[in-house]
């Protein structure tokens, strides 16, 4: 799924109106119908539905929804926020239709003292402002938003929480943005929805397909994408009858230390579960026995140091190499990372302490093999690129760094973002909070390493690996519950995730 800016979405709306063809008021009716269906599926008629509408087309959507709710037997009331702006043409049409319906209430608020919210059983439907805002909300509308946020009512925003900008909110005022429990976004998620700092405003997001013109969607450029199962299904390689383990690559995992052998074990297990033909782990001597016991399918190379990794011989022999989980930041280990990035001329997967070492030796970033995959969590990325005050600013740094280094960067989080050297960004749609557990990142490293060993291009290995990892986590959560999940549960569900992607379960 593409993610478009607010400006591009308006272009797609206009193209749909001109080329479907469909009148703008009928497209609004279609969108309102989708909102009504969602509301009717989530709230019964015992709820009081209060639609807070602004003067533009978002308010027009709200008026249409109010009429549909009233005709379906809901108590439906519109509260119009008169901000001094002229109402849109489609707003006026829907106002007339609401009057003809005569089953829904309508009142105009000109002063904050006139705005009162019945608390018990009230659902507030936010239709004040849409995606066209370019400055923070002020005046009466700001006062209304603050009062809604102070209420205990359920809040459902139509298309976008009022006051939230669709992309960059770095200069916005968080006090003048609706804090929705649910956001019903038309056709596409908004870029702002991908950032953790905006979750307080969006709540749970649902994408409603309102039938915008596919030709416009396909033709218009955007660098932003939302990874879905169909895309990943098309990226998966198929296995042939006469294939053998040599066809699926030999992965080298450089991981662990005497006190963090578990990171290496999790990475090795996930690498094998994700389909690598052979996996060799380079470990300190004290970690070898645990690895042999936990993952007998993996081969082992032993470091000359009993506690840490200091030197890896001939890493370029392996088709795919990953380093970082649990290795620590000792001086000798840092020397190993320097030698690794200087001697291997193929994409590497670097995670955890490998990234922390690079952040302490910033000039080493320039030595990275082109196409390497870096998998930081937000703290590690801050050490790599510097602190950022919000998600949008962090994304801009991530895009810039991918381009400068010619690397793929996987910034882990609820909507993990994968940035490519060409500027494209893929946000992941799978995963859940149960994956916020020790070792989850080590599992992801193993999965991406496995795909790279199997011959996937770095971009495809990262995008597919992140989706597969998240889906395995979703299946684990469905079985275990989020609170009880551990990283090993994600590994045990990798196979089921493959089956689900292929449509076999």
N, C-alpha and C positions, 0 to 999 in steps of 0.2 A: 504494500500500500504506500502510495506517495503521501508525503506531508507537505502541504503548500503554505505559503505565507498568506496572511489575510488579503493582501492585494491580489494575489493569484486566484484565490477562491472567488473573489468578485468577478474576475475575468471568466472563470468557469461558469459561474451563475449566468453571466451575460451571454456566453456562448450557448448554454443550454436553452435560454429563452429564445435566442435567435434561430437556432438550428434544430431544436426538437420538432417543431417549435412549440413553445408553451408560454402562456402569459405569465408575467411575474407574479400576479396574484394567485394563479393556479399552482405555481411552484411553491409559493408560501403555504398554500393549503395542503399540498403534498407533505411538506416538512412538518406542519402542525399536526397532520394526521399521524405521523410517526411518533411525535412526542406524546400525543394523546394515547396511542396504543401502549407505549411504555408506561405511562402513568396509570392507565387502567389495569395493567398487569401487575402493578406494584402496590396500589392503594385502593381499598374498597370505598364504597360510598359513604362510609361513616366519617371519612376525612373531609374537612373543610378545605377547599382549594382556593387559595388567594393568589391571583396572578398580579405581580407588580410589574407594570409595563411602562416603558419609556416611549418617546415620540417617534422612534425610527422603525426600521423593519424588524428588529428584534422584538420591539413592542407589538408590532403587527402580528408576528408569530404568536405572541402571548394572547392577543385578543382572539385569534382563531382557535387556539387551544381552549380558552375559556368557554367559547361557544360550544365546542365539541363536548367538553365536560358537562356543561349544563344540559345539553340535549341528551346526554347519556344518564342523566339523573343525579349527577354530583351537585353538591352545593358549590357554586362557582362564582367568584367575585373578582372583578378587576379593580385594581387600585392604580390609577394613572398618575404618574409623577410629572407634573407640568413644570418643565425646566426652562420654559421660555423659547425652546426650539420649535420650529414648524414641524407638524407631523407629516410623515411620508404619505405618498399617494395610496400605497397599499394599506397603510395603517388606517386611512380614512375609509377605505372600502370595508375593511374588517370591523371598524367601529359601527358602520351602518348595518352590517350583517348581525352584529351582536345586539343592536337595538331591535332588529326584526325578530331575533330569537326570543327576546324578552324574558328568558329564564335565568340569565346571569346578571348579577349586580354590577354596577359601575359607579365609581366615585373618583373625584379628582382631588389630589393633594397638592396644595400650594404652600403649605407650611408644615414643618416637622411635627408640630403639635396636633395636626389633623391625622397623623398616621399612627394607627393602633393595630396591634396584631393579637387576635384571639389565640391564646397559647394551646389550649387542649385540642389535640387532633388536627391541628392546622398544618397544611403543607403549603409552603411558600414557593411559588414558581417564579423564578427570577427571569424577567424579560425586559430589563431596563436598557442595557447597552449590549451591542454585539461586538463584532471584530473590528469595527471602524475607528475605535478610540486611538488617539495619538498623544493624549496628555492625561494626567491623573484626574480623576473625578473630583469635583468640588461642589460647593453650594448645597442646595437642597438634596440633590441625588447622593452626595456623600453622606449627609445626615441620615438619609433613608437606609443606605447600605450599612452604616454603623448600627442602626437600630435593628435591622434584620440580623446582623451578626451577633447581637446581644440576646436575641430571642432563643428559645429552646425548640423552635419549630424545625421540622425537616425542610431543607432548602434544596430545590432542584433548579439548576441553571439551564436555560435553553441556549445551546450552541457553545457558549463560553461564559464563565462567571463575570458578571458585570463589573467593569473596572479593570479587569485583567487584559493586558495587551497580548496579542496572539503570539508574539515572538519574544522581544527583549523587554524585560520588566525592571532592568537595572535602575532606571530613573523613576519608576512608579512609586506610588504611596501605598504601602500594604494596608494601611488603615482604611482606604477607600475602595477596597476590593471585596466583593461578596465571598463569603466562605461557604461554599456549597457542600452538601453531603453527596450530591450526584450532579454530574454534568452530562448532558445529552448533546453530543457534538455532531453536526451535520456532515456526513460523507467522509470526513477525514479527522484525525486527531490534530490538534494545533501544536505547533512546535513547543509552546510554553508548557504543554501538558507533560513533556518528557523530563522536566526538571524537578528534583525532589523539593526544592524550596517553594514550588507552586502547588504542591499536593494539598496544603492547608486550604487552598482556594477551590480546587477542582473536585476534591473528594473522589468518589468512584466514577470513572469515565466510561461512557457507552457511546459507540459510534453508530449513528443511524443513517442507513443508506437511503438517500432521498432521490436517487436516480439522476444525478447530474451527468451530463453528456460524456460518455466514455472517450469519444474522440478528443475532446478538449483535455481530459485528464491525461490521455496518452501523449498528446502533443506538447503540452506545456512543460517546460523544464523546471525541475527542482533538484537540489542536491540531497534532499532529506527523504528518508524512507522508513517505513515501519515494517519490520520483518514478520511475515506471516507464513503459515505452514505450507501453502502452495509453492511459494518461492523456494523454500528449503527442499521440498520434495523434488523439484526440478534440478536442484544442485547435487543431490545425492548420486554417487556412483553405484553401478550395479555390479554384482559378482557373477562371474561366468563359471560354468560347470568344471572346467579343467584348470581353474586358478589354483595356486598354492600359496603358502605363506610368504614366499618371496615376492609375490605380486602386490602385497599390501604393506611393504615397506619395513625398514628396520629403524626404529626410533631410539635415540639416545636421550636419556633423562639424567641430567646432572642435578642432584637434589639431596637434601638431608645433611645432618650433622649428628654427632653422637647423641645429642639431646633432642633432635627433631627428625628422627627416622620416619615418623608417621607421615610427614609431608611427602617423602619419597615413595612410601608405600601407597598412599592415596593416588599420587600421580601415575605410578606404574599400573595400578589396577585399572584406573579410568582409561589410560592409554590402550590397554589390552581390550577392555570392554568396548571401546569405541571402534575397534577393528584393526589395529595395527598388527601386522604379521609377526613381528619380532620386537621386543623391547629389551634394551640393555640399560641398566642403571649404574651410574658411576657414584660410588658411595665411599665414605670413610670406613675404615676397617671395622669399627665397633658397630656399624649399622648392618653389616652383611648378614649376620645370623638372623636378625629380625626380618629382613627382606626375604631371605630364602624360605623362612617359615610362613610368612604372610602371603607372598606372591611367588610360588614355585615356578610359575610360567615365565617369570622374568629372568634374564641373565644379569650377571653382576660383574662390574669392573671395580677393583678395590684401589682406593687412593693410598698413597704412601704414608699419609698422615692418619692416625687412628681416630681422630675426633672431627676433623674438618676436611673439606675438599680443597686441594692446593694445586693440582695439575691434572689435566686430562690429555692423554696421548691420542693423537690422530683423530680428533672429533670430526674432521672433514670426511672421514670414511662413511659416516652415516648419512642417509638421505634427509633426515630431519633431526634437529637437536633442540632441546629445551633446557633452560637452566634457571635456578633461582629459589624454588620452594625449600625453605628450611636450611639454606646453606650458611646463613650468618654473614657477617661483614668483616671477618678477620682480614688482616693485610694480605696474607697468602691467598685467601679466597678471592680477594679483589684482584690480585695478580692473575689468577686463573681466568676471571671474567675478561680482563684486558687481553690476555692471550687468545681466548676463545673468539672474541669479536674481530681480532686481527687475523686469525688463521682460517676461519670458516668463511667461505665466499658464497654461502647460500642463506636463505632466510632462517633466522633463529626465532625461537619463542622464549621471551624473557619475562620473568615474573618475580614478585616478592623482593628478596634481598638482592637479586641481580639488578633490579631497577634502583634499589636504594644505593647500591655501589655506584651505578652510573651517575646518580644524582650527586654523589660526593666527588665525582671525577667528570665534570660536565663536558669536557672536551672529548671524552670517549664516545659520546653520542654520535659524533660525526663519523666514527669508524664502523658503525653498525652496518651489516650487510643490507643492501636494498631489499625491501619486502619483508623485513623482520616484523614480528608481531610482539608488541609490548602490552602487557595485561595488568595495568595498575588498578588498585582501588583508589578512592578519592584522596586518601592521605598520601599514598605513594605518588599520585599524579601531582599533588601540591608540591612535593619535594622535587619532582621532575621539572615542573613548569612554573611554579610559584603559586601563591595563594590567590584564590578568586572569591569575589563576594557573592556570586550567584551562579546558577547553573548555566545560564546563557553565556556569561563571560568565560566560564570554564570550557564550554563547548568551542568557543572561538579559539581559545588557546590550543585545544586538542586538534582542531582542524589545521591550524597553522603549523603545529609541531609535526603532524603526519606529513604535511607537504614538505616541510624543511628537511626532515630525516628520510623521506621516501619510505616510511614505515606505516604499518597498520597499528593503530592504537585502540585497544579494547578497554574502555573506562567502565569498570564494573559498578553496578548499582541496580535499582529497581527496573529501569529502562536502559540497560547496558547499551552504551553507544560505541559503535565500531566506525572509526574514521579511516578513510583510505587516502593514499597520497594524492589522488586526483580531486579531493575535496568532497566526495560523497560521504554521507553519514547514514548508518543503518542503526535504528533504535530497535531493541529487542522487545518482543511481545510476550515472552514466556518468563516464568520464574515467580517466586513468592517469598514473603519474609521468613519463612522457615529455612531458607537457604543462607540466612545470616548466621552461619555456624562455622566453627573452626574447621578448616580443611576444604571448604567449598571451593575456594580459589585454586587450591592444588588440583582438585578434580578437573576444573576447567582447563588448567594448563595441560593436563594429561590428554584431555579430549582433543584440544587444538593440535597438540603435538602428533597425536594419532592420525588426524586428518591430513596434516602436512606430510607425514610419512607415507600415506596412501596415495599421494600425488595430487591432492587438492591445491589449487593456487592459494597463496596466503590470504587474499581477501575472502575467498570462499571458505577456507578452513576456519577463519575467525567468525564469519557470519553464521555459518552452519554450526560450528562448535558452541557458540553462545546460545543459539536457539535450542540445540540438543540438550545442553546442560540445564537450561531453564525448564524445558519440558520434562526432563527426568526428575527435576526438583518438584514440579507440579504433580507428577504421578506419585512421587514419594510422599508429598504432603497429603494427597488424597487417601493414601494408605495408612500413614502413621500419624497425621496431624502435624501442623507446623511446629508446635512447641517441642515435639519429641524427635524431630528430624536430626540426623547427624550426616556428615559428609558421605559416609559409606552407603547411606540409603540412596543418595543420588546415583552413585556408581551402580548399585543393584538395579536401578530403573533405566539405565542407558539403553538396554536392549528393547525394553517396552516402548521407550521413546522413539527408537528407530521404527518399530512396528507401527506406531501411531502416525508418524510422519508419512510412511509409505501407504497408509490406509489399510493396514492389516489387523487393526484392533479397534 
